[in-house]
Amino acid sequence: MPIPFKLAIRYLFWRVRKKKTLGLTTVSIVLLIALVGNAITFFIFDQPHHPGLTFLDAIWYSLISISTIGYGDLSATSVEARLGTLFFIVFVGLAAFTAFFGIIVDWFIDLHNKEVKGMTRIYAKDHILIINFPSEQKVKQVINELLQDESDKDRHIVIVADQIGELPFAHPNVSFVRGSPVEEDVYELANLSEAREAIVLCTSADDPNSDSVVASIVSFLEHIKPDLITIAECLSDKHRTLFKSTHCDAIVCSGRIVNNLLVLESQDQGVIRLVDVITTRTEGDTIFALDVGDLGDETVTYIDLAKILLDHSINLLCFNRGRKTFTDFTSLELEAGDRLVYISKERSSWKKIASMLQESMTR
């Protein structure tokens, strides 16, 4: 049974609207035909009325007419050119012109909706991944602290989670990818291959399986990209063994830290205020870390280094050598590769520290 003409037209328009690429191509062809068709009729029939008229002038006339601007510098005079304008511009061109930009607007709206719902590919480089979304407050606080640092203030952050349907807040430096944190396709969207590091948060503060889930995510990430820096949140210190089979760069036992701080504050009031200040980028001095670089032939003790840094308002707390942390500097000397942990108003580079040492030694 043949399809009625009206239904066929409606079906065609429905297909064009659903298939945006097909629709844009079709409308673009119709728009081009309208522009060129009007230009040809105007050029052929109105040349006697416009001495020196070129085909480019005719194209210009078509563009200005179809955009409804109408400067009035050119206009159809002959009957044939006017009929051409009526058909190609009024009946065909204006509809195609409106449809063309309507599809473009729809395309951008659709793209924005997909971005909000975490369905588009991220093209950021050297970015930070935040895995899991335990709560909006917690994620926003982590993001705020990350972007407070001078070296990370322009860095892009990509949230990967399946706990939310869309990102509940907007930030120019933050994107969202929705999906399971243990699926490769999800990390392809998040552009994991170009990421610098991943912070794996707990799934929920009251989820008894959170630590095992976090450990499996870390293992999955390291399998896909072994050189990725991974920082994992572990709710219970008893579950540290879950991370033994991984090569996680840092494990933060939030439960243990909170309990320790509660005891310290109960025994020595004022400790928590110091911790609040030095663990945030938003106020006062902050904890930083840097790697010791080339020392040349110089021998420098940590006692001397601590004194020199203190003269520049830098308070050396400790240093890491391998997996050991040293807070007692007696008789210990600097070695290339040590990692200094210090409190200061701003981040320093090894070049800057080395110049301080050189300046002190030449006095």
N, C-alpha and C positions, 0 to 999 in steps of 0.2 A: 504494500500500500504506500503510495507516494506521500512524502511529508509535505504538509501545506507550506506555502511560500513564507508566511509570517513566522511559523515555527522554525523553519530553516534559518531565517535571518536572526531570530532570537538565539538559536543554538550557536550560530556563528559568533555572535557578540559575546555569548557566555564563554565560549572556548577562548576567544581573544582575551577576555578579562582574566580568566583563570590562568592561562599560559602567558605570563607577562612578557617573556622574550618573544614569543610569536606575536603577541599583540603589539609590542613596540615596533617590531619589524614591519608588520602589516601597515600600521598607522604611518610609519616613517616613509614607506613606499608611496602610500596615497598622498601624503603631504608633499613629497618630492614631485609626484606627477602634477599636483595642483600648482605648485610653484613654477615648474618648467612649462606646463601647458599654458598657463596665463602669460608667462613671459614671451612665449613663442607667438601667441595670438596678438599680443600688444606690439611686439617688435615688427611683425609682418604687416598688420593693418594700420598701425598708427605712426609708422615712419614718416609719411608725408606731412603729418601734423606736428612732428617734433624733429626738426632738422638736426642732424648730427647724433641722433639716437643710436646707442650701441646696445648690444644684447645684454651687457652688464647692467646698463641702465634699466632694461626691462626686468632683469632679475631683482634689482633694487626695488622697483615699483611693486613687484609681486610680494617681496618680503614685507615692505611697509604696509601694503594693503592687507595681507593675511594677519599681520599683528594688530590691525585696527588702529595703528598710530596715524597714518595718513598725513604726511607732511604737506601735501598739496603741490610739491614741485613737479610731479608727473600725474597725469590722469588720463583715463581712456576717453578718446574723442569720437572715433569711428564707431558705427553700430556693431561691427564685428568684434572690435576690441572690448566694447562694453558687454556684449553677450559672453565673450570669453571670461571676463572678470566676474560676471554674474554666475557662470557655471563653475569655473575653477576656484574662485575665491569664496563666493557667498555660499554655494551649495556644497562644495567638496572641501575646500581649504580650511574654512573656519571650524568645521566639525573635526577635521583631522588634527588641526592645530590645538584645539581644546583637548581632544582625546590624548594627544601626544604628551602634553604636560600633565594631564590627569594621571596617566600611567606612571610618569616619572615620580610624581608626588606619592602615588600609591606604593611605588617601589621603595622609596625612602622611609615611608611610614612602616611598611612591612619589615624592612631591614632593622629599623629602630626597635620594633616589637620583638624581633628575634634576638637582638642584642640584649634587651632587658631580660628575656627569658633564657639567656645562655645558650642559644642555638647557632651562633655564628662563630667562625674561626677568628682567632686572635693573631695579629701579626706583630705583636710587640717583641722586642729583643732585650736580652739581659734583664728580664723582668723577674718578679718574685711571685711564687705561687703560694696561696693560702688554701690549704686543703681542709674541708669540713666547715660547717657553719653551726657551731653550738648555740650561739645567740647573736642577735644584731649588735647588742652593746659590746660584747667581747670582741667581735670581728672589727667593729668600728674603732675600738680602742687600740687594737694591734695596728691597724692601718694608720691611725693618727700618729702613733709613736714612730712607725717606720718612716713616714713622710716628714717628721720633724728633723731628722738627720740631714745635714747639708748634702751629704753624698747620695742620699736616696730621695730627696724632695721632688725630683722630676721622674723618678723611676715608676714604671707601670706595675700595677699589682693585679693579678688574675685570681679570682676566687673560684675554686672547683668544689662543687658540693651537690649532693642529691637531696639534702634536707629541705631545700626551698625551691619554689617554682619559678621565682624571679627575684632579682636583687631588690631589697626593700628600701634602698637609698641610692642616690646618684652621686658620683664623684668622677671628675675628669680623668683621674689617674687609675681608676678601678674598673675592671671588666669582670664578667661572670660567665662561667661555663657550667652548664647543668649536666650532671651525669655521675655515674658511679666512679669513685676515685681508684678503682682497680680495673679499669677498662682502657685499653690503649687508644681507642677511638676518641675518648674524652680528652686525653692528653695531646692528641693531634690537634684538636680544636684549641687547646690552651697553649699550643706551640711550645711544648716541653723541651724540644731539642734546642731552643734558643734561651731557655730560662736559666737564671743564675742560681737560685736557691728555692727551697720549698719549706714552708712552715706548716707542719701537720698538727692541727689542733685536735682536741678530744671531740668525739661525736656529740657528747652531752655530759654535763657535770654529774648526772645521776645514772649514766649508762654503765652497768657492770662489765660490759664487753668492750668498752671504749678502747682500753689499752691494747687489746689483741687486734682490734680493727686498725688502730694507728700503726702498730708494728707491721701488719700485713701491707698497709699502704706504703710505708717506708721501704720495705723489701721490694715491693712492686716498682716503685720509683727508681730505686738503685739498680734494678735489673734493666730497666729501659734506658736510664742515663746514669752510668756509674760515677761520673764526675760532678753530679748535682750535689750541692750543699743541702743537707737535710737536717732540720731541727724539729724534734718531735716532743709533743706534750704527753707526759705520762701522769695519770691521776694518782696511782698508788706506787710507792717505792717497791712494794713486793713484786710488782710486775716488770721490773727492770730486766729480768731474765728473758722476757719476750723479745727484747731488742738485741740479745747477744748474737743471734745469727745474722743480724743486719750490720751495715757499716755506717750507722747513723752518726752524723758529725756531732750532734749534741742532743741530750735527753734532759728535758726540764720536768722534774717531778713536782708539779704544782701543789699536790696535797702535802708532800713533805715540807716544802718551803713555807707554806702557810702555817703548818703546825709549829715549825721551828721559830717562826717570827712571833707567833702567839706566846710561846714560852719565853723567848728573849725579852719581849716587851714587858711581860709580867715580872721578870726578875730585874731588868735594867730599863726603866722607863726612858723613852727618848730614842731608842734604837729604831723604832718603826718610822719615825720622822726622817731619819737619815736615809733609810732604805727607800722611802717614798721619793725623796729628792734625787738620789743618785741613780734610781732605776727608771727615771722618766726624762724625756728630751724637752719637756715643756717648761721646766723651771730649774734654776740653780745649776750646779755642776753635775756632770753625768759620767757614768762609767764608759770608758772606751778601751779598745785593745788594738795593738799593732804588732807586727812581726819585726824582730831584730834583723837588720840587714847586714851588709858587709862591714866588718870591723877593722879591716886592714891588718896592720901589725900591732895595733893598740890592744892593751889589756885594761879592761875596765871592770871594777867590782860593782856589784849591785848597790852597795852602801854609798859609793861615790855617785853612782847614777841617781839614786834616790835624792841625794842632797842637791845635785845640779838641777834636777827636775823641779824640786820644791822651790828653788829660787825663781823659777818661771811659772809658779802657781800650778804645777802639775804634781799630783800626789800619787806616787807609785804604790799600788796595793799589793800586787803579787806578780809572779810570772809563771807561765806554763812551759815545761820542757817535756816534750812527749806527752804522756798521760799523767804526769805528776805536776802538782801545783805547789809552789814555794812561797811562803809568806815571811819566812825568816831569811834575811839576805846575808847573814854573817858568813864571811869567807867564800861567798859564791861570786863567780865572774860571769859576765855576759858571754853568750855564745850565739852565733848566727843561727836563726831559726827559732830562738826563744820567742814566746809571745807575751808582751808586756800588757798588764791590765792596770789602768790608771784612772784617776778622777780628774776631770778638767772641765773648763767651760766650753772647749771646742776640741775637735779631733785634730791630732797631730800626725805627721808623716815621719817615717824613719829618717828621711833626709833632714827634716827640721831638728829631730832629736840628735842626729849625728853632728849637726852644726853647733848645737849647744855644747856637746862634749868637746868638740874641737876648740871652741872658743874658751872653754874652762881650762883646757890643758895648755893653751898657749899663754895664759896669764902668768 
